[in-house]
Amino acid sequence: MLAVAKDLFSRNGYEATSVQDVATAASVAVGTVYHHFSDKRAILLDLVGAWGDRALTERRSEVAYQTFFGDDPRAAVHRWLRGSYDRLRKEPSLYLVILSLAGRDEEVRERYHRIEQVAIERLCALIEFGQAQGLARANIDAGAASFLIHHAIDMAATQLLVRPTTGSDPDRVLAALGDMICRYVLEDAK
């Protein structure tokens, strides 16, 4: 039921999906859904909690960090942002549903905060690895930089994908965001 709900919320949106839709798509009676979940919001909260649990158990290695940076760290940042944006635009994502709800639902926001913390810690570890390798500026606070970069990316995703604004060309925004991150973290590393 959770996999079906995730797909429906991602594809159709949270508001447009009913408990009956989840039951129908999961080929179960609506009573079965209510046996496990008190309502649609409980399903969503369970999905966000499960995402947080998975995020906590995933680990990154120095090999993964080295692979990320590759031969051209600046190009790596731009590829990462472009790839993330393209995936989110083409494929339905629970991430976008959660971003749209986090501003108005305290419990969704709290559960998403847990996921954010893991993402910030991973980004911090990546920057620290880059600093140790001479790829990232040694004089920046990796924790503060990670916080700022993560929230800049979340805000850009919100504005470009959740609440698209007119007059903002996504390609130009992504290029500028990538340049901003590279100037802040990478330039003058040596």
BELTA-V348796 format. One record per run of one state. SS is the DSSP state (h for helix, s for strand, l for the rest). FROM is the first residue (numbers start at 1). LEN is the number of residues. If there is no record, write none. Layout:
ss: {SS;SS}
from: {FROM;FROM}
len: {LEN;LEN}
//
This chain:
ss: {l;h;l;h;l;h;l;h;l;h;l;h;l;h;l;h;l;h;l;h;l}
from: {1;2;13;19;27;30;37;40;58;62;70;73;91;94;103;106;133;142;163;170;187}
len: {1;11;6;8;3;7;3;18;4;8;3;18;3;9;3;27;9;21;7;17;4}
//
